[in-house]
Amino acid sequence: MDQHTEEKIKAAAAGKGEVMLVETDVPGAEVAAFRVPTSMEWQRYRTGSKGTPEQVATSAKPLVFSCCIYPEPTVFEAAVDGHPGLVETYIGELLEHAGANRAKKVHKL
């Protein structure tokens, strides 16, 4: 990542709390930055993700788009439109970023 991109991401991340970067080889989405979803965004995703695979996919895209702070929306949308499977890549990382699957230890009693 070049210094110019890093500066743009830092500017976009200001005041957004914990931000994560996901790197791909897709033009326009080589680096994408995401903030943690709000409680309301998380609820909306979880409500929509309890159905068919199509409903899960449909609820993932709005969460990914709402939490993406870099690149700019038009650039990000073009990258995802050209490579729709990116939503699956991003949602997996975003769910973990939001706290899912972050248990340090799991014990059976």
C-alpha positions in Angstrom: 0.0 0.0 0.0 1.5 3.3 -1.0 1.7 6.3 1.4 -1.0 8.3 -0.4 -3.5 5.4 0.0 -2.5 5.0 3.6 -3.1 8.7 4.3 -6.6 8.5 2.6 -7.5 5.5 4.8 -6.3 7.2 8.0 -8.4 10.3 7.1 -11.4 8.2 6.4 -10.9 6.2 9.6 -10.7 9.3 11.9 -13.4 9.0 14.5 -14.7 5.7 13.2 -13.3 3.5 16.1 -11.6 0.2 15.3 -11.0 -0.1 11.5 -9.8 -3.2 9.7 -8.2 -3.4 6.2 -8.9 -6.2 3.8 -6.5 -6.6 0.8 -7.4 -8.3 -2.5 -6.1 -8.4 -6.0 -9.3 -6.9 -7.5 -8.8 -3.5 -9.2 -10.5 -0.8 -7.3 -10.6 -2.9 -4.1 -6.9 -3.7 -3.6 -7.4 -2.3 -0.1 -10.8 -1.8 1.5 -11.3 -0.4 5.0 -14.2 -1.3 7.3 -15.5 0.1 10.6 -17.3 -2.1 13.1 -21.1 -2.2 12.4 -23.5 -0.4 14.8 -25.9 -2.5 16.9 -28.7 -1.5 14.5 -26.8 -2.6 11.4 -25.9 -5.8 13.1 -29.5 -6.5 14.1 -30.7 -5.8 10.5 -28.0 -8.2 9.1 -28.8 -10.9 11.7 -32.6 -10.7 11.0 -32.1 -11.1 7.3 -29.4 -13.8 7.6 -31.7 -16.4 9.2 -33.4 -17.5 6.0 -32.5 -19.1 2.7 -29.0 -18.7 1.2 -30.4 -16.0 -1.0 -31.7 -14.1 2.0 -28.3 -14.4 3.7 -26.5 -13.0 0.6 -29.0 -10.2 0.3 -28.5 -9.1 3.9 -24.7 -9.3 3.7 -24.3 -6.7 0.9 -25.9 -3.8 2.8 -23.8 -4.5 5.9 -20.6 -4.6 3.8 -21.5 -1.4 2.0 -22.5 0.5 5.1 -19.3 -0.4 7.0 -16.9 0.3 4.1 -15.1 3.6 4.7 -12.5 3.2 1.9 -12.5 3.2 -1.1 -15.1 5.8 -2.1 -18.6 4.3 -2.6 -18.6 4.6 -6.4 -15.2 2.9 -6.7 -16.2 0.2 -4.2 -19.5 -0.5 -5.8 -17.9 -0.9 -9.3 -15.4 -3.3 -7.8 -18.1 -5.4 -6.1 -20.4 -5.3 -9.2 -17.5 -6.6 -11.3 -16.6 -9.3 -8.7 -19.7 -10.1 -6.7 -18.0 -12.8 -4.7 -16.1 -10.1 -2.8 -19.2 -9.6 -0.7 -18.6 -13.1 0.8 -14.9 -12.4 1.4 -15.8 -9.1 3.1 -18.7 -10.4 5.2 -16.6 -13.1 6.7 -14.0 -10.7 7.8 -16.5 -8.1 8.9 -18.4 -10.6 11.1 -15.2 -11.4 12.9 -14.3 -7.7 13.1 -17.7 -7.2 14.8 -16.9 -9.8 17.4 -18.3 -13.0 16.0 -15.9 -16.0 16.5 -13.6 -14.0 18.7 -13.7 -16.3 21.7 -10.2 -16.7 23.2 -11.0 -20.0 24.8 -14.0 -22.3 24.7 -14.3 -25.0 27.4 -16.7 -27.8 27.7 -17.9 -28.6 31.2 
